[in-house]
Each structure stands twice: as structure tokens, then as C-alpha cells.
């Protein structure tokens, strides 16, 4: 069903077959069909309307799931797209420099050159996992900036002032020292960010 949607066999706004029709067509149980539909809804490919049915969404929306071990590329692929990585710039910067790019990473010199070939092929958290660099803590912050003149050109036709989601991320190693820090700018009309928070004792206090 995902392939049919991404290839346009199921066009935007198309109503999917009934549950019984889908079970007969794919020769699987109703439980399997419900799970598949749940996954497609989670990925933003279909939407359900009570008493009306399930419809193909007009545009594939990328659902960003922020959990350790899952990269931007995984979420892009899950929405039916194939991610591509292009190195825009690679240079040394002082630690207090302000990031201004689409996806800018700051690495210590000891990691920058060794990881550079991998970063041209995959996303940072997948690279860290592949290289066996353990992440014990991951701090994130979200802001909502507007595109500047510098960043606007990196997004093609988006105008200066277009609202964005900025995700600032810093993973820490076992020694408590930051491994890398960076910022990713995402289009709010194409991404939903999903954060899972574990319930831990004394995590919150009442005021």
C-alpha cells in the first residue's frame, strides 16, 4: 500500500478499500491490515475520517520521530522518499561561532577528518553508531526561526522570512563531554517532530 501511494497508483484524496476488501486482496488478517493502516497514518501517508473511511493525504508528510538510533534519513525513507546528502561546506570554526546553515555540525578536530567520508554518505547519529561511538545522553532544544538571506538560498525557492523548525542537538559520551553539536532546520509544512519522554522518578517538580 505504501508503494502504491508513493508511486501515485493511489492518488491524493483517494479513498482506500474497506477493511474486508483489503484483507481479501492481500490475503492477510484484519489485524495485519489494521497495523499496516496505523503505520501509514503514523507516516502521514493516509488519514482516517470517522464514518467516512481512510483517504490518501494530498502530500507525503515526513513524521520526525526523535529517539536514539533513528536518523532523519529513516523518517524520510518511511514517508516514501529517498534522502540525499550533499556536503555544502566543510571548514574549521571557532567554538563560539553561530551556525547559519541548513544542517551544520561542529565536531572536534579529532573526529572531523576521520568522520568526514562517512558524513558524506549518512546522517550523524547513524555514523556515530557505525563507528562504535557510544552516546549516553542526548540534549535537544527546539526553536522557530525565520529563514535568513544566507539560509534561504539553501532551501531553493523558500523566501527570506519563511518560518522553520530548528532542532539543536548535542550528544554526550560516557565521559560527559559533548561528542558533536549542531542544528538542523526543517520545514514545518513537511515535518512533524515526535519526542518520547521516559517516566522517571522525581523527573518533574510542582511549583
C-alpha positions in Angstrom: 0.0 0.0 0.0 2.9 2.3 0.8 4.4 1.7 -2.7 1.0 2.3 -4.4 0.7 5.6 -2.6 4.3 6.8 -3.3 4.1 5.8 -6.9 0.8 7.5 -7.4 -1.3 4.4 -8.0 -3.4 5.5 -5.1 -3.8 9.2 -5.9 -4.2 12.0 -3.4 -7.6 12.1 -1.8 -8.3 8.6 -2.9 -10.5 6.6 -0.5 -8.9 3.2 0.3 -10.9 0.0 0.1 -12.8 -1.3 3.1 -11.1 -3.5 5.7 -12.8 -6.6 4.3 -11.8 -5.7 0.7 -8.1 -5.2 1.8 -8.0 -8.5 3.7 -9.3 -10.3 0.6 -6.9 -8.6 -1.8 -3.7 -9.0 0.3 -4.8 -12.4 1.8 -3.9 -11.4 5.3 -5.8 -11.0 8.6 -7.8 -7.9 9.6 -5.3 -7.4 12.4 -2.4 -7.2 9.8 -4.4 -4.7 7.7 -5.1 -2.5 10.8 -1.4 -2.5 11.7 -0.5 -1.5 8.2 -3.0 1.3 8.1 -1.8 2.5 11.5 1.8 2.7 10.1 0.6 4.6 7.1 -1.2 7.1 9.3 1.8 7.4 11.5 3.9 8.2 8.4 1.4 10.8 7.2 0.5 8.9 4.0 -3.2 8.4 4.9 -5.7 10.0 7.2 -8.8 8.5 8.7 -12.2 10.3 8.9 -14.8 8.8 11.2 -17.7 7.2 9.4 -16.2 8.2 6.1 -13.1 6.0 5.7 -9.4 6.3 5.1 -8.0 8.6 2.5 -4.6 9.2 0.9 -3.2 12.5 2.1 -2.5 15.2 -0.6 1.2 15.3 0.2 3.5 12.9 1.9 4.3 14.4 5.3 7.6 13.4 6.9 7.0 12.4 10.5 10.1 13.0 12.5 10.5 10.5 15.4 13.2 11.8 17.8 14.6 8.7 19.5 18.2 7.5 19.9 19.3 5.4 16.9 16.8 6.8 14.5 18.0 9.3 11.9 16.5 11.9 9.6 17.1 9.5 6.8 15.0 6.8 8.4 12.0 9.1 8.7 12.4 10.4 5.1 12.5 6.9 3.8 9.5 6.0 5.9 7.5 8.7 4.1 8.4 7.2 0.7 11.2 9.5 -0.2 14.9 8.7 -0.8 17.2 11.0 1.1 20.3 12.5 -0.5 23.2 14.1 1.3 25.2 16.9 -0.1 28.1 18.5 1.7 27.6 22.2 1.4 30.7 23.3 3.3 33.5 21.9 5.4 35.7 24.2 7.4 37.1 24.8 10.9 35.3 27.3 13.0 35.9 28.7 16.5 33.8 27.0 19.1 31.7 30.1 19.7 30.7 30.6 16.0 26.9 30.9 15.3 25.6 28.2 12.9 23.8 29.6 9.9 23.4 26.6 7.5 20.7 24.1 6.6 22.4 21.4 8.6 25.5 22.4 10.4 27.7 20.2 12.6 30.5 21.2 14.9 33.0 18.4 15.6 36.3 18.4 17.5 39.3 18.2 15.2 40.0 14.6 16.4 36.6 13.5 14.8 36.1 15.9 11.9 38.6 14.4 9.4 38.0 10.7 10.3 34.2 11.0 10.1 34.2 13.2 7.0 33.9 10.4 4.5 31.0 8.8 6.4 29.2 12.1 6.8 29.1 12.4 3.1 27.0 9.2 2.9 24.9 9.1 6.1 23.4 11.1 9.0 25.5 11.9 12.1 23.8 9.6 14.6 24.0 6.6 12.2 27.7 7.5 11.7 28.3 7.5 15.4 26.6 4.2 15.8 28.6 2.6 12.9 31.9 3.9 14.3 31.0 2.5 17.8 30.9 5.9 19.4 28.6 5.5 22.4 26.0 8.2 23.2 24.9 8.2 26.8 22.9 11.4 26.8 21.3 13.5 24.1 20.3 17.1 24.8 17.9 18.8 22.3 16.4 22.2 22.0 13.7 23.5 19.6 13.3 27.0 18.3 11.2 28.5 15.5 13.4 30.9 13.5 12.7 32.5 10.1 15.0 31.9 7.1 17.7 34.5 6.7 19.2 35.6 3.4 22.0 33.1 4.0 19.9 30.1 4.8 17.1 30.9 2.3 19.3 30.1 -0.7 19.9 26.6 0.8 16.2 25.8 0.6 15.7 26.6 -3.0 12.6 28.7 -3.6 11.7 29.4 0.0 11.6 33.1 0.7 13.5 35.0 3.3 11.4 35.1 6.5 9.8 31.7 5.9 9.2 30.0 9.3 11.3 27.0 10.2 11.8 24.4 12.9 15.3 24.5 14.3 16.5 21.4 16.2 19.6 21.9 18.2 21.2 18.6 19.2 24.2 17.7 21.3 25.1 14.0 22.1 27.4 13.3 25.1 29.8 10.4 25.5 30.4 8.3 28.6 32.9 10.9 29.9 30.1 13.5 29.9 31.9 15.5 27.2 29.9 16.6 24.1 30.8 14.5 21.0 29.3 16.9 18.5 26.8 19.7 18.4 24.7 21.0 15.5 21.5 22.4 14.3 19.0 21.1 11.7 16.5 23.4 10.0 13.2 21.7 9.0 10.3 22.9 7.0 7.2 23.0 9.3 4.9 22.1 6.4 6.9 18.9 5.8 7.9 17.7 9.2 6.3 16.6 12.5 8.6 16.1 15.4 7.7 13.4 17.8 9.6 13.2 21.1 9.3 10.3 23.5 9.9 11.1 27.2 10.5 8.2 29.6 8.8 8.4 33.0 11.5 8.6 35.7 11.1 9.3 39.4 11.4 12.9 40.5 11.7 14.0 36.9 9.2 16.8 37.5 8.5 19.1 40.4 5.4 21.1 41.2 5.6 24.8 41.9 
